[in-house]
Amino acid sequence: MTSALTNALRQAEAVIVGKQRQIQLALACFLAQGHLLIEDVPGVGKTTLAHVLARVLGLDYNRIQFTSDMLPSDILGGSLLQASGQGQSQLQFIKGPVFTNIVLADEINRAPPRSQSALLEAMEEHQVSMEGQTFQLPKPFFVIATQNPREQLGTFALPESQLDRFHMRIRMGYPDEEAERQLLAGGKRRQSINDIEPCLSAESVLALQAEVEEVHVSDALLDYLQQVLKFTRNSQRFEVGLSPRAGLALRSCAQAWAYIHGRDHVLPEDVQQVLPHVVEHRLASVGDLAGEGNSVQAQLSCIAIP
């Protein structure tokens, strides 16, 4: 891991107290060229995490507050009639807030399915198609979506097709007693974010993502990944097994986790560290197996490790 990336992690951990693992998972997801879903109750630092990542990485950042009356054009942009001289006018595409490096889709499940799906092409193809034209999104491009628990009022569940576009899902959780004490005794968190010095740039981030792709994955590790995929597809524990896209996400996130921890090759432990965050939102347990004590991670623990 480069010194700039180490410094970026250090600054982020100084602002988001007691959440080192969540920060590392978010960064691994980003370096794996994926997208991140954060599910938790309001007020535990989901938005702060997105803002801090954008600052330390030196990237452009936009926040989109999803609401029940949001339209796809509020996300992607739209065409407006613009004067072009000599009494003439023509339609011109005005880019929406999705045209940036890091997009925070805040409370994405408060928007209806039509608006949620506006992000699908952007997340998968890194482009926006409008009125017969295709517009490329900036590189790198990273979506961090937050969602409130489904049981809260005014939420629309994300469809499986959209959940599958997220490499990882994490939860922030409440801070431990020591970290919460620091929060309560500290100064303004917003000012500490503004004081962050960018450690990287768009060009250096792209270079890091390319290095992550070169982290070695042995044949034995590929066998292990295939065992995981095969188990979920053949097991009676899950309604539907993992897709090939999920397998690719698991491999790339394991590569990024290994890179963050200073290795040029993936270990089984790297796969295990990211496994629950990559697969839990893609798998649904059948019947009684969905009960407490039968987490997806526990059900996958029986797979042999190479």
Secondary structure, DSSP 8 states (H G I E B T S, - for coil): --HHHHHHHHHHHHHSTT-HHHHHHHHHHHHTT--EEEE--TTSSHHHHHHHHHHHHT--EEEEE--TT--THHHHEEEEEEEEETTEEEEEEEE-TTSSSEEEEETGGGS-HHHHGGGHHHHHHSEEEETTEEEE--SS-EEEEEE--TTSTT-----HHHHTT-SEEE------HHHHHHHHHS--HHHHHHT------HHHHHHHHHHHHTSB--HHHHHHHHHHHHHHHH-TTBSS---HHHHHHHHHHHHHHHHHTT-SB--HHHHHHHHHHHHGGG--B-GGGGSTT--HHHHHTTS---
